[in-house]
Amino acid sequence: MLAGKVWGTTKLLLRTPFVEIHELAILSNSRCSMHLHNHKWNAFYVLEGVLHVEVEKKGYPLTDTTTLYPGQLCSVPPGEYHRFV
């Protein structure tokens, strides 16, 4: 299933009770809203281009930004606000 978003598109590749995998096509200079997941991890793996993942750390006032290039991965634990740019 392909779904349109303001920032691009998302295609569901796998859904089980324990994991979801989506392929995202993100428009240049776009971002999703800052959000969190209470029970699931998010992982970002870049196929092409550059992706910035911003995470608001729990317990102290810091927004951590990780810059990913093709072949790189980062993850965000449950309960931390995050977005991709």
ROZA-960084 format. One record per residue (C-alpha): residue number from 1; x negated, y negated, z. Coordinates in steps of 0.5 Angstrom, whole numbers. Each point is the difference from the previous one (the first is absolute). Example, Ala and Ser with C-alpha at 12.3 -4.5 7.8 and 13.67 -1.06 7.14 Angstrom:
KOLZA; n; x; y; z
KOLZA; 1; -25; 9; 16
KOLZA; 2; -2; -7; -2
END
This chain:
KOLZA; n; x; y; z
KOLZA; 1; 0; 0; 0
KOLZA; 2; -3; -7; -2
KOLZA; 3; 2; -6; 4
KOLZA; 4; -1; -7; -1
KOLZA; 5; -2; -5; 5
KOLZA; 6; -2; -7; 0
KOLZA; 7; -7; 2; 0
KOLZA; 8; 0; 5; -5
KOLZA; 9; 2; 7; 0
KOLZA; 10; 0; 7; 4
KOLZA; 11; 1; 7; -2
KOLZA; 12; 2; 5; 5
KOLZA; 13; -5; 6; -2
KOLZA; 14; 1; 4; 7
KOLZA; 15; 5; 0; 5
KOLZA; 16; 0; 5; 6
KOLZA; 17; 3; 0; 7
KOLZA; 18; -8; -2; 2
KOLZA; 19; -3; -4; -6
KOLZA; 20; 2; -5; -5
KOLZA; 21; -5; -1; -6
KOLZA; 22; 2; -6; -5
KOLZA; 23; -4; -3; -6
KOLZA; 24; 0; -7; 0
KOLZA; 25; -1; -5; -6
KOLZA; 26; -1; -7; 3
KOLZA; 27; 0; -6; -4
KOLZA; 28; -6; -5; 1
KOLZA; 29; 0; -5; 5
KOLZA; 30; 6; 4; 4
KOLZA; 31; 1; 2; 7
KOLZA; 32; 6; 4; 4
KOLZA; 33; 2; -2; 6
KOLZA; 34; -3; 1; 7
KOLZA; 35; 3; 6; 3
KOLZA; 36; -1; 6; 4
KOLZA; 37; 2; 7; 0
KOLZA; 38; 2; 3; 7
KOLZA; 39; -2; 7; -1
KOLZA; 40; -4; 1; -7
KOLZA; 41; -7; -2; -2
KOLZA; 42; -1; -4; -6
KOLZA; 43; -6; 2; -5
KOLZA; 44; -2; -4; -6
KOLZA; 45; -5; 3; -5
KOLZA; 46; -1; -4; -6
KOLZA; 47; -1; 2; -7
KOLZA; 48; -1; -6; -4
KOLZA; 49; -1; -8; 2
KOLZA; 50; -1; -2; 7
KOLZA; 51; 5; 0; 6
KOLZA; 52; -1; -4; 7
KOLZA; 53; 4; 4; 6
KOLZA; 54; 1; -5; 5
KOLZA; 55; 2; 3; 7
KOLZA; 56; 2; -4; 6
KOLZA; 57; -4; 4; 6
KOLZA; 58; 4; 2; 6
KOLZA; 59; -2; -3; 7
KOLZA; 60; -4; -6; -3
KOLZA; 61; 1; -6; -5
KOLZA; 62; -4; 3; -6
KOLZA; 63; 2; 1; -7
KOLZA; 64; -5; 5; -3
KOLZA; 65; 0; 0; -7
KOLZA; 66; -3; 6; -4
KOLZA; 67; -2; -1; -7
KOLZA; 68; 0; 6; -5
KOLZA; 69; -3; 2; -6
KOLZA; 70; 2; 6; -5
KOLZA; 71; -1; 6; 4
KOLZA; 72; 0; -3; 7
KOLZA; 73; 5; 2; 5
KOLZA; 74; 3; -3; 7
KOLZA; 75; 5; 1; 4
KOLZA; 76; 5; -3; 5
KOLZA; 77; 2; 3; 6
KOLZA; 78; 7; 0; 3
KOLZA; 79; 3; -6; 3
KOLZA; 80; -5; -5; -3
KOLZA; 81; 3; -6; -4
KOLZA; 82; -4; 0; -7
KOLZA; 83; 1; -2; -7
KOLZA; 84; -4; 1; -7
KOLZA; 85; -2; -6; -4
END
